[in-house]
Amino acid sequence: MKCFPFIQAGWEVSVEYIVMDDLITEDVFKRHLEAAGQFVGVGRFRPENGGFYGRFEIVSVKWSE
């Protein structure tokens, strides 16, 4: 029997991305992150693999040139 960790709601994490293509605007980047949080997710039992855990929500995006 396997036991996997479950992260309760309320956790936050900061991630830094380096976007090297000028065609990707802040709006496009944010929309793709939001879609990834709903339809792809993270972890083993994420939506992309037919699961229902691993969804995430984008709280803010800080864009700098």
N, C-alpha and C positions, 0 to 999 in steps of 0.2 A: 504494500500500500504506500502511495506517495503522499507527501504532505508539502504543500506549497504555501509560501507566505501570502498574507492578504493585507494590503495597505489600506487602512481606514481613510475615509474622506477627511480633508483638512490639511493634507500634506502639500507642500509647495516645493518646487525646484526651479532653479534658474539654469538656462542653457544658452550658450553663446554659439551663434552660427556665423560663418563668414560666407557671404554671398559674393561671388566673383563675376557675375554676369550683370551688366547694367540694364538688361532687359527685364530683370526681376525687380519689380517695384515693391515698396513696403506693403501696399494693399494686396498684391498678388501673393506675396510671401505669407502674410497673415491669413488669407483665405485658405491657402494650402495647409498651413498648420492646423487651422480649425477643422478642416475636413479630415486630416490625418487623425486627430483626436477622436472623432466620431466614428470613422469607418475603418481605420487601421488599428489604432491603439498600440499598446506596448505589453510585453509579457507573453507567456505561453498560451493562455486562454483568451486571447484578444479577439475582437470582432472579425479581423481579417481571417482568422482560423476557425470561424464559426462559434466563437465564445461570446461571453457578455461582460467579461472583466477587461480592464486595461484601457478603458476610455479616459480621455483627459480633456481639460478645458484650458484654453489660452486666456489668461487674465490680462496680460499686457504685453505689448511689443515695443521695445525701445530701439529705434532705428537710427543709425549714425552713418555718415558718409566717410 
